Amino acid sequence: MRRITQDTPGGPEVLHLEDAPVPEPIPTEIRVRVTAAGVNPVDTKVRAGGAGLGSAGGDMTAPPFTVGWDVAGVVDAVGMGVTRFAVGDRVFGMPWFPRQAGAYAEYVTAPSRHFAHVPDGVDDVTAAALPLAGLTAWQILVDAADVQRDQRVLIHAAGGGVGHLAVQIARTRGAHVVGTASAGKHADLVALGLDEAIDHHTEEVAEATRDIDVAVDLTEVNGPSSLAVMRRGGLLVCVPSGVPEGLAEQAEAEGKRVTDFLVEPDGVALTGLARLVDEDVLTVRVAGTFPLEDAASAHRELEKGSTFGKLVLTL
């Protein structure tokens, strides 16, 4: 099979195509012939050698390795004990995270319960764009924060892969949603359900909103500004690299809560997300596609920081 690999950490130029053996599924695993693979910011961080995952994903720190977790494709083989899928089924998932999944490849093997069925009305590119971003948004807003109707939710980087899905999921919970994004993304975000848009280039969060119940910082830098606009008892979720030093103590002193977060594989939640997409309740914005061999260009595009939604590799 073909796969993208790298022999050293570095810029997008370290990514290159190679031939590798097709993996074999062990009991409880399926093998997926990949038709599309999502590209996420964590992919670029792992590639560069600064995963931001602490001790998680330790098997990715010694090259050579293949980045990527979001996959969609067709079940090609099943291991003993698999009952949820059969050869020929269309599936998507975020296998193995935060361990190496090797999603930038023509075949992937992983436990069957890391995947879900792709509805007939959802194409492979959309399915590949959904898992990591969708699960992150779902597990934060539904599982960790248990967002309730009429609560005020603040989402930093609302126009990104996770952010634009988080806006919609918060709205399905009946929340009033505030989001930070560049001005050029505001109209699209309002169309997706955003109630208040803040231009992080020209506006201060502390002056633009208040009384926030749940804040989601997808940027690594907006923890303090989020605390400043939160109600007592509110929850701040710090996503990319954990809680910054001193922020937990500050939150406790102000009667607020703060937590780190790392997404987990979850086939059940993926099934729920797929249903929302199939029913047109959740829109997955795909900003662009690239062929597998052009993964480096996809990373360059993502690292510009201006993408609205997700980038996807096609095979």
C-alpha positions as CSV (number, residue, x, y, z in Angstrom):
1,M,0.0,0.0,0.0
2,R,1.0,3.7,-0.3
3,R,1.3,5.8,2.8
4,I,2.6,9.1,3.9
5,T,5.5,8.9,6.3
6,Q,8.3,11.0,7.8
7,D,11.8,10.1,9.0
8,T,12.3,13.2,11.2
9,P,10.2,15.9,12.8
10,G,10.0,19.2,10.8
11,G,8.0,21.2,8.4
12,P,5.6,19.9,5.8
13,E,8.5,19.1,3.5
14,V,9.4,16.1,5.7
15,L,6.2,14.2,4.6
16,H,6.8,11.8,1.8
17,L,5.1,8.9,0.0
18,E,6.4,5.3,0.5
19,D,5.3,1.7,-0.1
20,A,4.5,-0.4,3.0
21,P,3.0,-3.8,3.7
22,V,-0.8,-4.0,4.0
23,P,-1.7,-4.5,7.7
24,E,-3.6,-7.5,8.8
25,P,-6.5,-7.2,11.4
26,I,-6.2,-9.2,14.6
27,P,-9.2,-10.4,16.6
28,T,-11.8,-7.6,17.2
29,E,-10.2,-5.4,14.5
30,I,-11.3,-4.4,11.0
31,R,-9.2,-3.4,8.1
32,V,-10.4,-0.3,6.2
33,R,-9.5,0.5,2.6
34,V,-9.3,4.3,3.1
35,T,-11.0,6.6,0.6
36,A,-10.5,9.9,2.5
37,A,-8.5,11.0,5.5
38,G,-9.2,14.2,7.5
39,V,-6.4,16.7,8.3
40,N,-6.3,18.2,11.8
41,P,-4.1,20.7,13.7
42,V,-2.8,17.8,15.9
43,D,-1.4,16.2,12.7
44,T,0.8,19.2,12.0
45,K,1.9,19.4,15.6
46,V,2.9,15.8,15.7
47,R,4.7,16.1,12.4
48,A,6.7,19.1,13.7
49,G,7.6,17.2,16.9
50,G,5.5,19.2,19.4
51,A,2.4,17.1,19.7
52,G,1.1,18.9,22.8
53,L,-0.1,15.6,24.2
54,G,2.2,15.3,27.1
55,S,3.2,11.6,27.6
56,A,0.2,10.5,25.4
57,G,1.1,9.0,22.0
58,G,4.6,8.2,23.0
59,D,4.9,5.8,20.1
60,M,4.8,8.8,17.8
61,T,7.9,10.4,19.1
62,A,10.4,8.2,17.4
63,P,10.3,8.4,13.6
64,P,9.5,7.0,11.1
65,F,5.8,7.4,11.7
66,T,2.6,8.2,9.8
67,V,0.4,11.0,11.1
68,G,-3.4,11.2,10.9
69,W,-6.5,9.8,12.7
70,D,-9.6,10.7,10.7
71,V,-10.5,8.1,8.2
72,A,-13.5,7.0,6.0
73,G,-13.6,4.1,3.7
74,V,-14.8,0.5,3.1
75,V,-14.3,-2.5,5.4
76,D,-11.8,-4.8,3.5
77,A,-11.3,-7.5,6.1
78,V,-12.6,-8.4,9.6
79,G,-10.9,-10.2,12.5
80,M,-12.4,-12.9,14.6
81,G,-15.1,-11.7,17.0
82,V,-16.2,-8.6,14.9
83,T,-20.0,-8.5,14.8
84,R,-20.7,-4.8,14.0
85,F,-19.4,-4.7,10.5
86,A,-19.0,-6.9,7.4
87,V,-16.7,-6.7,4.3
88,G,-18.1,-4.0,2.0
89,D,-19.6,-1.7,4.8
90,R,-18.8,2.0,4.6
91,V,-17.3,3.2,7.8
92,F,-15.6,6.2,9.4
93,G,-13.7,6.7,12.6
94,M,-10.9,8.2,14.7
95,P,-8.9,5.0,15.6
96,W,-6.3,4.7,18.3
97,F,-6.1,8.3,19.3
98,P,-3.8,9.5,20.8
99,R,-1.6,6.5,19.8
100,Q,-0.5,6.3,16.2
101,A,-3.2,5.3,13.8
102,G,-1.4,5.9,10.5
103,A,-4.5,7.4,8.8
104,Y,-2.6,8.9,5.9
105,A,-2.5,5.5,4.1
106,E,-4.5,3.3,1.8
107,Y,-5.3,0.8,4.6
108,V,-5.8,1.1,8.3
109,T,-6.5,-1.6,11.0
110,A,-8.1,-0.8,14.4
111,P,-10.7,-2.1,16.8
112,S,-14.1,-2.3,15.2
113,R,-15.6,-0.2,18.0
114,H,-13.5,2.8,17.0
115,F,-15.7,3.1,13.9
116,A,-19.3,3.7,12.9
117,H,-21.4,3.2,9.8
118,V,-21.5,6.0,7.2
119,P,-25.1,6.8,6.3
120,D,-26.0,6.4,2.7
121,G,-26.6,10.1,2.3
122,V,-23.2,11.1,3.6
123,D,-20.2,11.1,1.2
124,D,-16.8,9.9,2.2
125,V,-15.1,13.3,2.3
126,T,-17.7,14.6,4.7
127,A,-17.4,11.5,6.8
128,A,-13.6,11.8,7.0
129,A,-13.9,15.4,8.1
130,L,-16.1,14.6,11.0
131,P,-14.5,12.2,13.6
132,L,-11.8,14.0,15.5
133,A,-13.4,17.4,15.4
134,G,-16.9,16.2,15.9
135,L,-16.0,13.9,18.8
136,T,-14.0,16.7,20.4
137,A,-17.0,19.1,20.3
138,W,-19.4,16.4,21.4
139,Q,-17.4,15.1,24.3
140,I,-16.7,18.6,25.6
141,L,-20.2,20.1,25.3
142,V,-22.3,17.0,26.0
143,D,-20.1,14.7,28.2
144,A,-17.8,17.1,30.1
145,A,-19.9,20.3,30.3
146,D,-23.4,18.9,30.0
147,V,-24.6,22.1,28.4
148,Q,-28.2,23.0,29.1
149,R,-30.8,25.1,27.5
150,D,-30.3,28.9,27.8
151,Q,-26.8,28.6,29.1
152,R,-24.2,30.9,27.5
153,V,-21.4,29.1,25.7
154,L,-18.2,30.8,24.5
155,I,-16.2,29.1,21.8
156,H,-12.8,30.4,20.8
157,A,-11.7,29.7,17.2
158,A,-15.3,29.1,16.3
159,G,-14.5,29.0,12.6
160,G,-12.1,26.1,12.8
161,G,-12.6,22.4,12.4
162,V,-13.7,21.8,15.9
163,G,-15.2,25.2,16.5
164,H,-17.8,25.3,13.7
165,L,-19.1,21.9,14.8
166,A,-19.1,23.0,18.5
167,V,-21.2,26.0,17.6
168,Q,-23.9,23.8,16.1
169,I,-23.8,21.1,18.8
170,A,-24.2,23.8,21.5
171,R,-27.2,25.2,19.6
172,T,-28.8,21.7,19.4
173,R,-28.6,21.8,23.3
174,G,-30.5,25.1,23.3
175,A,-27.5,27.2,24.3
176,H,-26.8,30.9,23.5
177,V,-23.5,30.6,21.6
178,V,-20.8,33.3,21.5
179,G,-17.8,32.7,19.2
180,T,-14.5,34.4,18.4
181,A,-13.3,34.3,14.8
182,S,-11.9,36.7,12.1
183,A,-14.5,39.0,10.7
184,G,-14.5,37.2,7.3
185,K,-16.0,34.1,9.0
186,H,-18.8,35.8,10.9
187,A,-21.5,35.5,8.3
188,D,-20.9,31.8,7.8
189,L,-20.9,31.2,11.5
190,V,-24.1,33.1,12.0
191,A,-25.7,30.9,9.3
192,L,-24.6,27.9,11.3
193,G,-26.3,29.2,14.4
194,L,-23.8,31.5,16.2
195,D,-25.7,34.1,18.2
196,E,-22.8,36.6,19.0
197,A,-19.6,36.9,16.8
198,I,-16.5,38.5,18.2
199,D,-13.6,39.6,15.9
200,H,-10.6,38.5,17.9
201,H,-8.4,40.8,15.8
202,T,-10.2,44.0,16.8
203,E,-12.3,43.2,19.9
204,E,-11.5,42.3,23.5
205,V,-13.5,39.4,24.7
206,A,-13.8,41.0,28.2
207,E,-15.5,44.0,26.6
208,A,-17.7,42.1,24.1
209,T,-19.5,39.5,26.2
210,R,-20.2,38.4,29.8
211,D,-22.0,35.9,32.0
212,I,-20.5,32.8,30.2
213,D,-21.5,29.4,31.7
214,V,-19.1,27.3,29.6
215,A,-16.0,28.5,27.7
216,V,-14.1,26.3,25.2
217,D,-10.6,27.5,24.5
218,L,-9.3,25.9,21.2
219,T,-6.5,28.4,20.9
220,E,-4.1,27.8,23.9
221,V,-4.0,31.6,24.7
222,N,-7.5,32.6,25.7
223,G,-7.8,31.0,29.2
224,P,-7.4,34.2,31.2
225,S,-9.8,36.2,29.0
226,S,-12.3,33.4,29.2
227,L,-12.2,33.4,33.0
228,A,-12.8,37.1,33.1
229,V,-16.2,36.8,31.4
230,M,-17.4,33.7,33.2
231,R,-20.0,33.4,35.9
232,R,-19.2,31.9,39.3
233,G,-19.4,28.1,38.9
234,G,-18.8,28.3,35.2
235,L,-16.5,25.8,33.4
236,L,-13.5,26.5,31.2
237,V,-12.3,23.7,29.0
238,C,-8.7,24.1,27.7
239,V,-8.3,21.8,24.7
240,P,-5.0,21.8,22.8
241,S,-2.3,21.5,25.4
242,G,-4.0,21.4,28.8
243,V,-4.5,24.0,31.5
244,P,-1.8,26.8,31.5
245,E,0.2,27.2,34.6
246,G,-1.5,29.2,37.3
247,L,-4.9,29.2,35.6
248,A,-6.4,26.5,37.8
249,E,-5.5,28.4,40.9
250,Q,-6.9,31.6,39.5
251,A,-10.2,29.8,38.6
252,E,-10.5,28.4,42.1
253,A,-10.0,31.8,43.7
254,E,-12.8,33.2,41.5
255,G,-15.2,30.3,42.2
256,K,-14.9,29.0,38.7
257,R,-13.8,25.6,37.3
258,V,-11.2,24.7,34.7
259,T,-10.3,21.4,33.1
260,D,-8.1,20.0,30.4
261,F,-9.5,17.7,27.8
262,L,-8.3,15.0,25.3
263,V,-10.7,13.4,22.8
264,E,-11.2,9.6,22.8
265,P,-12.4,7.1,20.2
266,D,-16.1,6.5,20.6
267,G,-18.1,4.6,18.0
268,V,-21.4,5.2,19.8
269,A,-20.9,9.0,19.7
270,L,-19.8,8.8,16.0
271,T,-23.1,7.1,15.2
272,G,-25.0,9.9,16.8
273,L,-22.9,12.5,15.0
274,A,-23.5,10.7,11.7
275,R,-27.2,10.8,12.3
276,L,-27.1,14.5,12.9
277,V,-25.3,15.1,9.6
278,D,-27.6,12.7,7.7
279,E,-30.6,14.6,9.1
280,D,-29.1,18.0,8.1
281,V,-28.9,19.1,11.8
282,L,-25.1,19.3,11.7
283,T,-23.2,20.7,8.7
284,V,-19.5,19.7,8.2
285,R,-17.7,22.4,6.3
286,V,-15.0,21.1,4.0
287,A,-12.6,23.9,3.0
288,G,-10.7,21.9,0.5
289,T,-9.4,18.5,-0.6
290,F,-5.9,17.2,-1.6
291,P,-4.7,13.9,-3.0
292,L,-2.8,11.7,-0.5
293,E,0.5,12.4,-2.2
294,D,0.0,16.1,-1.7
295,A,-0.3,15.9,2.1
296,A,2.4,18.5,2.6
297,S,0.4,21.1,0.7
298,A,-2.6,20.3,3.0
299,H,-0.4,20.9,6.0
300,R,0.8,24.2,4.6
301,E,-2.7,25.3,4.0
302,L,-3.9,24.4,7.5
303,E,-0.9,26.1,9.1
304,K,-1.9,29.4,7.5
305,G,-4.6,29.5,10.2
306,S,-7.3,30.9,8.0
307,T,-9.2,27.7,7.0
308,F,-12.9,27.6,7.7
309,G,-13.8,24.1,8.5
310,K,-11.8,21.0,7.6
311,L,-9.2,19.9,5.0
312,V,-9.4,16.3,3.7
313,L,-7.0,14.0,1.8
314,T,-8.5,11.8,-0.9
315,L,-7.4,8.4,-2.0
